[in-house]
């Protein structure tokens, strides 16, 4: 049976940390490129919310594996938790504001759940004009 050296786990943690840092950087870069390249407000919001959060989680995981200090890991876990709580809410609110202000084309939506919003003031139905 082979004996595992104590340096093996340190090296393994460093390699996993490097992979997490590289993947996190890639996802954060792809989020930035998505914001610049996508033309629609909802597509840009998706590019900010999804890969940016995953990139940040991977970056913080890589830092936690590299630092190996419980106070630092606890702080990084709190950052991840707050990011997971706030990013979807912020993306939802930006998208909702875009729909309400007319920045989103409702024809491009598959399901328009905000089309009949009770918070919006209702307009009186239009009477059809009689044919001539």
Residue frames relative to the residue before (quaternion, step in Angstrom):
aa qw qx qy qz dx dy dz
X 1.0000 0.0000 0.0000 0.0000 0.00 0.00 0.00
X 0.3699 -0.7399 0.5171 0.2197 3.55 -0.91 0.87
X 0.3865 -0.7140 0.5421 0.2168 3.51 -1.10 0.76
X 0.3388 -0.7376 0.5510 0.1940 3.55 -0.93 0.94
X 0.3472 -0.7424 0.5385 0.1957 3.55 -0.78 1.04
X 0.5784 -0.5972 0.4109 0.3740 3.61 -1.08 0.61
X 0.6279 0.5521 -0.3366 0.4331 3.59 1.11 -0.55
X 0.5243 0.6452 -0.4105 0.3746 3.59 1.21 -0.37
X 0.6929 0.4726 -0.2850 0.4641 3.60 0.84 -0.94
X 0.6205 0.5276 -0.3413 0.4693 3.57 1.08 -0.66
X 0.6643 0.4924 -0.3003 0.4755 3.57 0.95 -0.87
X 0.6475 0.5169 -0.3177 0.4611 3.57 0.97 -0.84
X 0.6524 0.5026 -0.3115 0.4740 3.59 0.96 -0.85
X 0.6487 0.5129 -0.3211 0.4616 3.60 1.01 -0.73
X 0.6500 0.5027 -0.3183 0.4728 3.59 1.00 -0.78
X 0.6581 0.4896 -0.3102 0.4806 3.60 0.93 -0.86
X 0.6299 0.5264 -0.3312 0.4653 3.60 1.03 -0.75
X 0.6523 0.5062 -0.3203 0.4644 3.60 0.97 -0.81
X 0.6452 0.5057 -0.3239 0.4723 3.59 0.98 -0.79
X 0.6547 0.5042 -0.3140 0.4675 3.61 0.94 -0.85
X 0.6529 0.5077 -0.3200 0.4622 3.60 0.96 -0.80
X 0.6668 0.4920 -0.3106 0.4657 3.59 0.94 -0.81
X 0.6690 0.4839 -0.3030 0.4760 3.59 0.92 -0.85
X 0.6453 0.5191 -0.3187 0.4611 3.59 0.99 -0.80
X 0.6434 0.5101 -0.3153 0.4758 3.56 1.03 -0.76
X 0.6366 0.5257 -0.3227 0.4628 3.57 1.05 -0.80
X 0.6863 0.4717 -0.2991 0.4658 3.60 0.85 -0.88
X 0.6446 0.5027 -0.3318 0.4708 3.61 0.99 -0.71
X 0.6400 0.5089 -0.3201 0.4785 3.58 1.05 -0.75
X 0.6569 0.5000 -0.3191 0.4654 3.59 0.96 -0.79
X 0.6037 0.5348 -0.3593 0.4695 3.62 1.10 -0.57
X 0.6626 0.4992 -0.3044 0.4680 3.58 0.96 -0.81
X 0.6459 0.4989 -0.3155 0.4842 3.57 1.00 -0.79
X 0.6346 0.5395 -0.3261 0.4471 3.59 1.02 -0.77
X 0.6347 0.5190 -0.3298 0.4681 3.57 1.02 -0.76
X 0.7002 0.4637 -0.2778 0.4663 3.58 0.98 -0.79
X 0.7599 0.4329 -0.2120 0.4361 3.59 0.92 -0.86
X 0.6558 0.5118 -0.3355 0.4420 3.61 0.98 -0.71
X 0.3717 -0.7747 0.4777 0.1828 3.55 -0.96 0.87
X 0.6965 0.4700 -0.2643 0.4734 3.58 1.13 -0.58
X 0.5850 -0.5942 0.4217 0.3563 3.58 -1.10 0.68
X 0.6890 0.4794 -0.2969 0.4553 3.60 0.86 -0.90
X 0.6316 0.5132 -0.3389 0.4720 3.60 1.04 -0.65
X 0.6469 0.5033 -0.3198 0.4754 3.58 1.01 -0.74
X 0.6323 0.5220 -0.3284 0.4688 3.56 1.02 -0.77
X 0.6330 0.5178 -0.3239 0.4758 3.58 1.02 -0.78
X 0.6619 0.5098 -0.3088 0.4545 3.58 0.96 -0.86
X 0.6634 0.4815 -0.3120 0.4804 3.59 1.07 -0.61
X 0.7278 0.4786 -0.2620 0.4155 3.58 0.83 -0.94
X 0.7621 0.4287 -0.2379 0.4228 3.60 0.73 -0.98
X 0.7935 0.3104 -0.2249 0.4727 3.65 0.34 -1.06
X 0.5889 0.5777 -0.3844 0.4144 3.58 1.09 -0.51
X 0.6613 0.4934 -0.3058 0.4751 3.59 0.97 -0.83
X 0.6574 0.4945 -0.3123 0.4752 3.59 0.94 -0.85
X 0.6391 0.5212 -0.3205 0.4660 3.58 1.01 -0.78
X 0.6612 0.4972 -0.3119 0.4673 3.58 0.95 -0.82
X 0.6377 0.5193 -0.3328 0.4615 3.59 0.98 -0.80
X 0.6720 0.4856 -0.3043 0.4690 3.59 0.91 -0.85
X 0.6342 0.5197 -0.3346 0.4645 3.60 0.99 -0.74
X 0.6940 0.4664 -0.2839 0.4693 3.58 0.88 -0.90
X 0.6050 0.5311 -0.3536 0.4763 3.60 1.11 -0.58
X 0.6458 0.5133 -0.3121 0.4711 3.57 1.00 -0.80
X 0.6490 0.4972 -0.3146 0.4823 3.58 1.00 -0.79
X 0.6530 0.5145 -0.3202 0.4543 3.60 0.96 -0.83
X 0.6581 0.4937 -0.3142 0.4738 3.60 1.00 -0.75
X 0.6798 0.4864 -0.2900 0.4660 3.57 1.07 -0.64
X 0.6977 0.4826 -0.2800 0.4493 3.60 0.94 -0.86
X 0.0488 -0.8513 0.5158 0.0832 3.60 0.94 -0.97
X 0.5014 0.5919 -0.4601 0.4319 3.56 0.87 0.99
X 0.4853 -0.7090 0.4238 0.2868 3.60 -0.68 1.05
X 0.6532 0.4875 -0.3557 0.4573 3.66 0.85 -0.68
X 0.6614 0.4936 -0.3122 0.4706 3.59 0.99 -0.78
X 0.6499 0.5078 -0.3199 0.4663 3.60 0.96 -0.81
X 0.6252 0.5287 -0.3336 0.4672 3.60 1.04 -0.73
X 0.6566 0.4996 -0.3067 0.4745 3.58 0.96 -0.85
X 0.6566 0.5012 -0.3112 0.4699 3.60 0.97 -0.81
X 0.6313 0.5216 -0.3320 0.4682 3.59 1.05 -0.72
X 0.6328 0.5161 -0.3308 0.4731 3.60 1.04 -0.69
X 0.6273 0.5260 -0.3352 0.4664 3.59 1.02 -0.77
X 0.6475 0.5063 -0.3159 0.4739 3.59 0.96 -0.85
X 0.6650 0.5084 -0.3153 0.4470 3.60 0.87 -0.89
X 0.6803 0.4697 -0.3009 0.4754 3.60 0.89 -0.85
X 0.6275 0.5248 -0.3425 0.4621 3.60 1.04 -0.66
X 0.6672 0.4943 -0.2994 0.4701 3.58 0.98 -0.82
X 0.6671 0.4878 -0.3032 0.4744 3.60 1.14 -0.55
X 0.7743 0.4033 -0.2035 0.4433 3.59 0.87 -0.89
X 0.6319 0.5776 -0.3533 0.3773 3.62 0.93 -0.73
X 0.6829 0.4550 -0.3300 0.4666 3.68 0.78 -0.75
X 0.6367 0.5235 -0.3354 0.4562 3.59 1.01 -0.73
X 0.6612 0.5005 -0.3084 0.4660 3.58 0.94 -0.86
X 0.6549 0.5006 -0.3187 0.4679 3.60 0.94 -0.83
X 0.6406 0.5188 -0.3256 0.4631 3.59 1.00 -0.78
X 0.6835 0.4868 -0.2971 0.4557 3.59 0.88 -0.88
X 0.6319 0.5077 -0.3395 0.4771 3.61 1.03 -0.70
X 0.6590 0.5040 -0.3093 0.4648 3.58 0.95 -0.83
X 0.6592 0.5035 -0.3079 0.4660 3.56 0.96 -0.84
X 0.6467 0.4992 -0.3215 0.4788 3.58 1.00 -0.77
X 0.6334 0.5298 -0.3328 0.4554 3.59 1.05 -0.68
X 0.6454 0.5011 -0.3207 0.4791 3.58 1.02 -0.75
X 0.6918 0.4932 -0.2877 0.4421 3.59 0.87 -0.90
X 0.7269 0.4187 -0.2506 0.4833 3.59 1.03 -0.70
X 0.5635 -0.6450 0.3698 0.3602 3.58 1.26 0.06
X 0.4386 0.7020 -0.4587 0.3231 3.61 1.17 0.32
X 0.6975 0.3988 -0.2480 0.5412 3.59 1.28 -0.31
X 0.3754 -0.7131 0.5496 0.2203 3.55 -0.93 0.95
X 0.3559 -0.7653 0.4870 0.2248 3.63 -0.46 1.11
X 0.5672 0.5946 -0.3972 0.4086 3.61 1.16 -0.36
X 0.6648 0.5112 -0.3021 0.4533 3.59 1.16 -0.50
X 0.5982 0.5669 -0.3613 0.4362 3.59 1.25 -0.11
X 0.4420 -0.6768 0.5141 0.2868 3.57 -1.00 0.73
X 0.7719 0.0485 -0.0055 0.6339 3.57 0.99 -0.91
X 0.1820 -0.7839 0.5870 0.0889 3.57 -0.70 1.08
X 0.1230 -0.8351 0.5347 0.0398 3.57 0.06 1.29
X 0.6952 0.4399 -0.2810 0.4942 3.58 1.19 -0.35
X 0.3932 0.7519 -0.4591 0.2631 3.59 1.25 0.13
X 0.7779 0.1884 -0.1074 0.5898 3.60 1.01 -0.74
X 0.0761 0.8317 -0.5397 0.1059 3.55 0.60 1.18
X 0.4120 -0.7316 0.4768 0.2601 3.63 -0.68 0.99
X 0.6057 0.5594 -0.3705 0.4277 3.61 1.13 -0.37
X 0.6131 0.5416 -0.3497 0.4565 3.58 1.19 -0.44
X 0.4870 -0.6395 0.4852 0.3442 3.62 -1.01 0.64
X 0.3856 -0.7312 0.5201 0.2149 3.54 -0.93 0.94
X 0.3214 -0.7136 0.5877 0.2052 3.51 -1.12 0.74
X 0.5512 -0.5936 0.4637 0.3589 3.54 -1.16 0.59
X 0.5099 -0.6466 0.4525 0.3423 3.58 -0.92 0.77
X 0.4604 -0.6843 0.5019 0.2607 3.53 -1.04 0.83
X 0.3837 -0.7048 0.5495 0.2325 3.54 -0.97 0.90
X 0.4440 -0.6828 0.4933 0.3057 3.60 -0.81 0.85
X 0.4249 -0.6871 0.5272 0.2636 3.52 -1.05 0.78
X 0.4829 -0.6653 0.4702 0.3211 3.61 -0.92 0.81
X 0.5354 -0.6240 0.4480 0.3511 3.58 -1.05 0.63
X 0.4821 -0.6866 0.4711 0.2724 3.59 -1.09 0.63
